[in-house]
Amino acid sequence: MMLELSFLILFLTSISVLIFICFFRSTSHPPSKTPCPESYPIIGILPGLLRNRHRFHDWVADMLSKTPSSTLQVNNFLNLSHIICTANPVNVEHLLVTNFSNYIKGCRYLDYLQELLGHGIFNVDGHLWTVQRKIASHEFNTKSLKHFVSDIVKSELSKSLMPDLFKACDHNLIIDMQEVLQKFTFTNLCKVAFGVDPESMSNLTFVEAFDDAVEIGFSRFMAPLPALWKLQRSLNIGSEKRLKEAVKVINEFAWEVIKSRQEQDGGKNQDCCQDLCC
């Protein structure tokens, strides 16, 4: 009985200290005059995030457009970390060009997108990133690849994107431009990276699986408690079960493409991204 009481007192004390720290951290800074989402003790920006979950990108863009520096800082759940979001070209250049090595993705990023991106160039730091960057830099700086990409994009513009837009104009149709441009981008990506036209595929489960995996992977970053999606992953339920199924479809498609590339005549096809795929 005494042992249980001691544990209860220790637990309540720990919770009280945590609440005090979170409250102190959230009130120790003067209120910001910039249109940042309102932050509360303990829960941070969770209320605003949930209200705008369906329009997350528009919500962030609206706030950034109203800040003098096109940059804002928000408190994460429990106020234990801060998120800085910027649309300032000077800041973007500092982060991605002049001081890129200072801003690593870190273990959290790798853990959240491990199933989808693995240890690819978009998900790693250090030596692994450097090696893949050298391969990509060599491939993407070759004239043959530039001509190859240019030919594919021109072909898709003339055969798909422009005819669809002209048809919509001629018949006064309402279209989803985001969906149209996503389809255009995805088709070009498949042709350049995989040498496959998704339109010619009899089974489009890969396209659906890819969209599903990206959406679920992104939702992990928005989850107030990472322990929740990690528990779902361990139990293989909910969205984490869907992610596992989607990644299986993606991997099967990728291995099929790699196998077909390897079986071709000494790489004589005009596929300059074979090094990156294989």
For each residue, the residues with C-beta under 8 A, 3 or more apart:
1: 4 5
2: 5 6
3: 6 7
4: 1 7 8
5: 1 2 8 9
6: 2 3 9 10
7: 3 4 10 11
8: 4 5 11 12
9: 5 6 12 13
10: 6 7 13 14
11: 7 8 14 15
12: 8 9 15 16
13: 9 10 16 17
14: 10 11 17 18
15: 11 12 18 19
16: 12 13 19 20
17: 13 14 20 21
18: 14 15 21 22 78
19: 15 16 22 23 41 42
20: 16 17 23 24
21: 17 18 24 25
22: 18 19 25 26 41 42 78 79 80
23: 19 20 26 27 41 42
24: 20 21 27 28
25: 21 22 28 75 79
26: 22 23 29 39 40 41 44 75 79
27: 23 24 41
28: 24 25
29: 26 32
30:
31:
32: 29 36
33:
34: 66 67 68 72
35: 62 63 66 67 72
36: 32 39 63 67 72 73 74
37: 45 48 49 63 74
38: 45 47 48
39: 26 36 44 45 74 75 79
40: 26 43 44 45 46 47
41: 19 22 23 26 27 79
42: 19 22 23 78 79
43: 40 46 47 77 78 224
44: 26 39 40 74 75 76 77 78 79
45: 37 38 39 40 48 49 74 75 76
46: 40 43 49 50 77 224
47: 38 40 43 50 51
48: 37 38 45 51 52 59
49: 37 45 46 52 53 56 222 224
50: 46 47 53
51: 47 48
52: 48 49 55 56 58 59
53: 49 50 56 222
54:
55: 52 58 59
56: 49 52 53 59 60 222
57: 60 61
58: 52 55 61 62
59: 48 52 55 56 62 63
60: 56 57 63 64 85
61: 57 58 64 65 87
62: 35 58 59 65 66
63: 35 36 37 59 60 66 67 72
64: 60 61 67 70 71 72 85 86 87
65: 61 62 70 87
66: 34 35 62 63
67: 34 35 36 63 64 70 71 72
68: 34
69: 86 88
70: 64 65 67 86 87 88 91
71: 64 67 84 85 86 87 88 91
72: 34 35 36 63 64 67 84 85 86
73: 36 82 83 84 85
74: 36 37 39 44 45 82 83 85
75: 25 26 39 44 45 79 81 82 83
76: 44 45 79 80 81 82 83
77: 43 44 46 80 224 225
78: 18 22 42 43 44
79: 22 25 26 39 41 42 44 75 76
80: 22 76 77
81: 75 76
82: 73 74 75 76
83: 73 74 75 76
84: 71 72 73
85: 60 64 71 72 73 74
86: 64 69 70 71 72 91 92 95
87: 61 64 65 70 71 92
88: 69 70 71 91 92
89: 92 93
90: 93 94
91: 70 71 86 88 94 95
92: 86 87 88 89 95 96
93: 89 90 96 97 98
94: 90 91 97 98 99
95: 86 91 92 99 100 103
96: 92 93 100
97: 93 94 100
98: 93 94
99: 94 95 102 103
100: 95 96 97 103
101: 104
102: 99
103: 95 99 100
104: 101 125 126
105: 109 110 123 124 125
106: 109 110 125
107: 110 111
108: 111 112
109: 105 106 112 113 123
110: 105 106 107 113 114 119 123 124
111: 107 108 114
112: 108 109 217 220 221
113: 109 110 116 117 122 123 217 220
114: 110 111 117 118 123
115: 118 213 217 243 244 247
116: 113 213 214 217 243 247 250
117: 113 114 120 122 123
118: 114 115 123
119: 110 123 124 128
120: 117 123 124 132
121: 124 129 132 133 136
122: 113 117
123: 105 109 110 113 114 117 118 119 120
124: 105 110 119 120 121 128 129 132
125: 104 105 106 128 129
126: 104 129 130
127: 130 131
128: 119 124 125 131 132
129: 121 124 125 126 132 133
130: 126 127 133 134
131: 127 128 134 135
132: 120 121 124 128 129 135 136 276
133: 121 129 130 136 137
134: 130 131 137 138
135: 131 132 138 139 275 276
136: 121 132 133 139 140 276
137: 133 134 140 141
138: 134 135 141 142
139: 135 136 142 145 272 273 275 276
140: 136 137 145
141: 137 138 145
142: 138 139 145 146 272
143: 146 147
144: 147 148 270 272
145: 139 140 141 142 148 149 272 273
146: 142 143 149 150
147: 143 144 150 151
148: 144 145 151 152 192 270 271 272
149: 145 146 152 153 188 192
150: 146 147 153 154
151: 147 148 154 155
152: 148 149 155 156 188 191 192
153: 149 150 156 157 188
154: 150 151 157 158
155: 151 152 158 159
156: 152 153 159 160 161 184 187 188 191
157: 153 154 160 161 162
158: 154 155 162 163
159: 155 156 163
160: 156 157 163 164 184 187
161: 156 157 164 165 180 184
162: 157 158 165 166
163: 158 159 160 166 167
164: 160 161 167 168 175 180
165: 161 162 168 169 175 180
166: 162 163 169 170
167: 163 164 170 171 173
168: 164 165 171 172 173 174 175
169: 165 166 172
170: 166 167
171: 167 168
172: 168 169
173: 167 168
174: 168
175: 164 165 168 179 180
176: 179 180
177: 180 181
178: 181 182
179: 175 176 182 183
180: 161 164 165 175 176 177 183 184
181: 177 178 184 185
182: 178 179 185 186
183: 179 180 186 187
184: 156 160 161 180 181 187 188
185: 181 182 188 189
186: 182 183 189 190 198 207 210
187: 156 160 183 184 190 191 197 198 199
188: 149 152 153 156 184 185 191 192
189: 185 186 192 193
190: 186 187 193 194 196 197 198
191: 152 156 187 188 194 195 196 197
192: 148 149 152 188 189 273
193: 189 190 273 276 277
194: 190 191 254 257 273 277
195: 191 257 261 269 271 273
196: 190 191 200 201 257
197: 187 190 191 200 201
198: 186 187 190 201 204 206 207
199: 187
200: 196 197
201: 196 197 198 204 206 207
202:
203: 206
204: 198 201 207 208
205: 208 209 249
206: 198 201 203 209 210 249 250 253
207: 186 198 201 204 210 211
208: 204 205 211 212 246
209: 205 206 212 213 245 246 247 249 250
210: 186 206 207 213 214 246 250
211: 207 208 214 215
212: 208 209 215 216 242 243 246
213: 115 116 209 210 216 217 243 246 247 250
214: 116 210 211 217 218
215: 211 212 218 219
216: 212 213 219 220 239 240 242 243 246
217: 112 113 115 116 213 214 220 243
218: 214 215 221 222
219: 215 216 222 223 229 239
220: 112 113 216 217 223 226 229
221: 112 218
222: 49 53 56 218 219
223: 219 220 226 228 229
224: 43 46 49 77 228
225: 77 228
226: 220 223 229 230
227: 230 231
228: 223 224 225 231 232
229: 219 220 223 226 232 233 239 240
230: 226 227 233 234
231: 227 228 234 235
232: 228 229 235 236 237 238 239 240 241
233: 229 230 236 240 243
234: 230 231
235: 231 232 240
236: 232 233 240 241 244
237: 232 240 241
238: 232 241 242
239: 216 219 229 232 242 243
240: 216 229 232 233 235 236 237 243 244
241: 232 236 237 238 244 245
242: 212 216 238 239 245 246
243: 115 116 212 213 216 217 233 239 240 246 247
244: 115 236 240 241 247 248
245: 209 241 242 248 249
246: 208 209 210 212 213 216 242 243 249 250
247: 115 116 209 213 243 244 250 251
248: 244 245 251 252
249: 205 206 209 245 246 252 253
250: 116 206 209 210 213 246 247 253 254
251: 247 248 254 255
252: 248 249 255 256
253: 206 249 250 256 257
254: 194 250 251 257 258 277
255: 251 252 258 259
256: 252 253 259 260
257: 194 195 196 253 254 260 261 277
258: 254 255 261 262 277 278
259: 255 256 262 263
260: 256 257 263 264
261: 195 257 258 264 267 269 271 274 277 278
262: 258 259 278
263: 259 260
264: 260 261 267 268 269
265: 268 269
266:
267: 261 264 271 274
268: 264 265
269: 195 261 264 265
270: 144 148
271: 148 195 261 267 274
272: 139 142 144 145 148
273: 139 145 192 193 194 195 276 277
274: 261 267 271 277 278
275: 135 139 278
276: 132 135 136 139 193 273
277: 193 194 254 257 258 261 273 274
278: 258 261 262 274 275
